[in-house]
Every structure is written in C-alpha cells, then in structure tokens.
C-alpha cells in the first residue's frame, strides 16, 4: 500500500521512538487483518447449511496457512521485486524472505521493519483467496479449492499487487488504490465469479427461472462475522496508512466508519423498496459493501464523499445480488456483489470524488485487473476441472460435505434425513431447513 497522506510534524519526537510506535501500530493492524479471517469463517458458515460447516471452516483455516506460506516462498518477492522493476509488468526478487538480523526496512515502507511489512502484506494475500471460498461454497471439492487457492495466492495476487503497490506499471500510470478495493477485493472477486459460473448453482437453487432460497443455518453467527470484519477493517484500512501518524490514521478511521454505516442504510432502503421486507442478510452485506467501496479512497475522499460512496455501494450490493439470480449464478454468501461489484465502484469513485485524482487511470486499473484475473482464474479452474474435478457428486452435495469430505458434522443432535428424501429434492421447506446430515443406507 502506498502512503499518500501527508505526515504530521513531530519536531520534539525521537526518531527511534517514532519507529517503534509505527512498527507497533503496524503489528496491531496485522493482528486486526488476521482477525478478519475469523469474520470470514463465521459469516460464510452462518449463511450456508449446517451440513457443510466443517468443510467451510476447514477451508478458511487452510487458506490462512496457505497464504502465509506461499507468500513467504514466492508471493512477497513477486509483489515487491525491487526498484529496478519500477513501471514494469513483472518482477521477481527470488525465493524466500530474509534480511539482516536487525530486520531493516525495505525501500517500499521505511517506517517499520521488513518482518512486519511481510506479515502485514501476507494477511492481505490470504484475504484474496478467502473471498473465493464463499462464492464456491457447498459444492466444490475440498482439494480442488485448496490447489486453486495456493496457486492464486502464490502467483496471481502478487503479480496484480505488484502493478500498483510494488511500483509497477499501474502505479506509474497514476492509478490509486489505497488499501485494495481492486488489488485485493476485485482480484478475489473475479475469481469468485469465474468459480461460481464454472461450478454452476447448488442443486435446488433454481427452479426454471425462479430462484429458490436456501437459508443459512445460523444468522447470529453471520452477524458476528460481519462485526468481526468491520472491526478488522480498521486494521485493513488503518494499517494502510503505513504509520501511526494520528492525523491521517484518524481520518481513515472516520471515512471507513461512515462508508460502512451508509452501506447498511443504502442496502436497507433498497431491499425494502424491492421486497417490502427488512432483510438482515442485505444489510450485513451492505456494511461490507460500504467497507469495500471506501477501501480504495479512504485516504483521499472527504467524509461526506465517503457517505455517498458507501450508500451507493449498499444500493449496488442489493441490485447485483438480484442480477446474479437473474443470470442463475449461485453465490451463497454474496461475495461477487460485495467484493467485485463494490470493489469496482469504490475504485472508480476515487476518480469521481477525490481531488486531484483522474478517472481514466482508475478505469484502466479496473479493466486491467479484470482481464488478468478473469483469464488466469478461468485457466486455473479449467485445468483443475480437467485433472482433479471441481464439483462434488450430487449425492455428496445432497448429504453434505462435512460427512463425505471430513467424516464428521459440526453439531450434535441435528435432524437426520435419508438420501432421496422428497423434502430435499422438491425445493420446498426441506431444502431450506439447514440442519441436514447423511444417514447411512442401512438406517
């Protein structure tokens, strides 16, 4: 992330003390971004069926581990290859990470240690793959998803990130993305869209042109997830200031909060106007939509502009959700409307609302990332489909991924429904009643 906010003057401050304070704040921000993965896990498991909970939690834990390890192996040095690659499409500084014993800083972010820089950036990398998990939930093969996540985090995300944050060609073109509306959320969002389309909808999700609701099994858990994500976003955006400088840090906290709140209200009124119901899932996605929307320009747009950006994001997330249903694209958690659609909006909004920022570089960045990530994720999913297969069998999807992929369920004392039960095959209440597990044929 590039620090474009002017630094506050501290004429009496000791330089070593400032370095320690900045480094400490960046570590705190890193921990907050790490906490977001708990938010993703609880949100995704809460809005899906109980029979797939273990599978979803397994994926979310695995993605964090994969992200940290692959980013250490190749990702960090792909994303930050060195000043000699300024303005370039690609660069690589070698395998592994390391510096001298003092942990001196890189040329990119001199305000804190090299090790803090790596860990903070690594948490962002894992986030890009976690976004994909929700869109393909409840019907993708576990190993197929983990292979995709490993390659995407190790190679695709760092190359896209290098174009802006590593001093690459988008940075040279004047593209502005403060904390990742495009570089993180659209990178994950394009893969989420491609994956959802290639997998097809869950069985029973559509009846002809009619969308059938598959209710989440634990909405309180989903709401907890959204609050964890909102809380973690203060590290996501606040950490992208790249220092503990109180002026810009406080400003980013304000724009982030205002956009999230406006996203809730935008989604609330839009959903009410369309459905005449107070839709909980829409307002929690509205909060995330506002957060994604402000992420690109949290440092450069005014507080009132942040309200407008967040409110429009809240409207867009509702309309995009309905649009996906019209196209018969099944996204169980709304990852595409939240991360892709609102990521695009937030990136373009910088060129509309931020003084001194041009619209054309923002548009170029959106198109370039769309082409690169859309094509690369399609190729990757296609190769996995031809070699490993992408989708679980119809029987495994019906009875749940937990017992078939993991040999256990998330909860005890849940309802048992035999394979072939009409209630599961007709798209009626049986499909919406999420506590369903597999009973062996001899029962």
Secondary structure, 3 states (H helix, E strand, C coil): CCCCCCCCCCCCCCHHHHHHHHHHHHHHHHHHHHHHHHHHHHHHHHCCCHHHHHHHHHHHHHHHHHHHHHHHHHHHHHHCCCHHHCCCCCCCCCCCCCCCCCCCCCCCCCCCCHHHHHHHHHHHHHHHHHHHHHHCCCCECHHHHHHHHHHHHHHHHHHHHHHHCCCCHHHHCCCCCCCCHHHHHHHHHHHHHHHHHHHCCCCCCEECCEECCCCCCCHHHHHHHHHHHHHHHHHHHHHHHCCCCHHHHHHHHHHHHHHHHHHHHHHHHHHHHHHCCCCHHHHHHHHHHHHHHHHCCCCCCCHHHHHHHHHHHHHHHHHHHHHHHHCCCCCCCCHHHHHHHHHHHHHHHHHHHCCCCCHHHHHHHHHHHHHHHHHHHHHHHHHHHHHCCCECCHHHHHHCHHHHHHCCCCCCCCCEECCCCHHHHCCCHHHHCCCCEECCCCC
